[in-house]
Amino acid sequence: EPCGFEATYQELASAVKEEYPDIEIESRLGGTGAFEIEINGQLVFSKLENGGFKHDPCPLSPQLIEAIRRARNGEPLEKITNSRPPCVIL
């Protein structure tokens, strides 16, 4: 698991494929701690920019499904920004 997010990626990809079976999903190895999602070349989520994932068991899936719907309808895309910071133990 090179980037540490393989399970998150697989869960998210499964949720997207369930809703949109014909969609093409591509995974690329990114930098340390990076987890970014692009739709048609437009960045819609960056874990590094947001400081973490949101609280959903499958991070981002409802927002991502909506973003894909918007892209398919030719509507403008917005960045997904609601996330939680990573756990910090002092």
MARDO-357678 format. One record per residue (C-alpha): residue number from 1; x, y, z. Coordinates in nm, 2 decimals. Example, Ala and Ser with C-alpha at 12.3 -4.5 7.8 and 13.67 -1.06 7.14 Angstrom:
<panus>
[panu 1 [1.23 -0.45 0.78]] [panu 2 [1.37 -0.11 0.71]] 
</panus>
This chain:
<panus>
[panu 1 [0.00 0.00 0.00]] [panu 2 [0.24 0.27 -0.12]] [panu 3 [0.05 0.58 -0.04]] [panu 4 [-0.14 0.44 0.26]] [panu 5 [-0.49 0.50 0.12]] [panu 6 [-0.54 0.19 -0.10]] [panu 7 [-0.84 0.07 0.12]] [panu 8 [-1.00 0.42 0.10]] [panu 9 [-0.94 0.43 -0.28]] [panu 10 [-1.10 0.09 -0.33]] [panu 11 [-1.40 0.17 -0.11]] [panu 12 [-1.45 0.50 -0.29]] [panu 13 [-1.40 0.34 -0.64]] [panu 14 [-1.66 0.07 -0.55]] [panu 15 [-1.92 0.33 -0.45]] [panu 16 [-1.87 0.52 -0.77]] [panu 17 [-1.88 0.21 -0.99]] [panu 18 [-2.20 0.10 -0.82]] [panu 19 [-2.36 0.43 -0.91]] [panu 20 [-2.19 0.48 -1.25]] [panu 21 [-2.08 0.14 -1.39]] [panu 22 [-1.95 0.28 -1.71]] [panu 23 [-1.72 0.54 -1.55]] [panu 24 [-1.34 0.52 -1.60]] [panu 25 [-1.15 0.54 -1.27]] [panu 26 [-0.77 0.58 -1.27]] [panu 27 [-0.53 0.56 -0.97]] [panu 28 [-0.19 0.72 -0.97]] [panu 29 [0.07 0.71 -0.70]] [panu 30 [0.10 1.05 -0.55]] [panu 31 [0.32 1.22 -0.29]] [panu 32 [0.33 1.12 0.08]] [panu 33 [-0.01 1.19 0.24]] [panu 34 [-0.17 1.29 -0.09]] [panu 35 [-0.52 1.17 -0.19]] [panu 36 [-0.66 1.38 -0.47]] [panu 37 [-0.97 1.33 -0.69]] [panu 38 [-1.00 1.49 -1.03]] [panu 39 [-1.31 1.48 -1.26]] [panu 40 [-1.23 1.54 -1.63]] [panu 41 [-0.90 1.70 -1.52]] [panu 42 [-1.04 1.93 -1.26]] [panu 43 [-0.93 1.89 -0.90]] [panu 44 [-1.24 1.84 -0.69]] [panu 45 [-1.08 1.71 -0.37]] [panu 46 [-0.74 1.73 -0.21]] [panu 47 [-0.67 1.56 0.13]] [panu 48 [-0.36 1.78 0.17]] [panu 49 [-0.56 2.10 0.10]] [panu 50 [-0.84 2.00 0.33]] [panu 51 [-0.63 1.85 0.61]] [panu 52 [-0.81 1.52 0.62]] [panu 53 [-1.12 1.32 0.52]] [panu 54 [-1.48 1.38 0.63]] [panu 55 [-1.65 1.16 0.88]] [panu 56 [-1.84 0.93 0.64]] [panu 57 [-1.75 0.56 0.66]] [panu 58 [-1.68 0.58 0.29]] [panu 59 [-1.50 0.91 0.27]] [panu 60 [-1.64 1.15 0.02]] [panu 61 [-1.87 0.91 -0.17]] [panu 62 [-2.20 1.12 -0.14]] [panu 63 [-2.02 1.44 -0.25]] [panu 64 [-1.82 1.26 -0.52]] [panu 65 [-2.13 1.10 -0.66]] [panu 66 [-2.30 1.44 -0.68]] [panu 67 [-1.99 1.59 -0.85]] [panu 68 [-1.99 1.32 -1.11]] [panu 69 [-2.37 1.38 -1.17]] [panu 70 [-2.30 1.75 -1.22]] [panu 71 [-2.01 1.68 -1.46]] [panu 72 [-2.23 1.45 -1.67]] [panu 73 [-2.49 1.71 -1.69]] [panu 74 [-2.24 1.98 -1.79]] [panu 75 [-2.29 2.17 -1.47]] [panu 76 [-1.99 2.35 -1.31]] [panu 77 [-1.79 2.15 -1.05]] [panu 78 [-1.71 2.28 -0.70]] [panu 79 [-1.43 2.16 -0.47]] [panu 80 [-1.53 1.92 -0.20]] [panu 81 [-1.41 2.09 0.12]] [panu 82 [-1.59 1.94 0.41]] [panu 83 [-1.34 1.72 0.59]] [panu 84 [-1.21 1.65 0.93]] [panu 85 [-0.85 1.70 1.04]] [panu 86 [-0.63 1.40 1.10]] [panu 87 [-0.62 1.26 1.45]] [panu 88 [-0.36 1.42 1.67]] [panu 89 [-0.25 1.27 2.00]] [panu 90 [-0.07 1.50 2.24]] 
</panus>
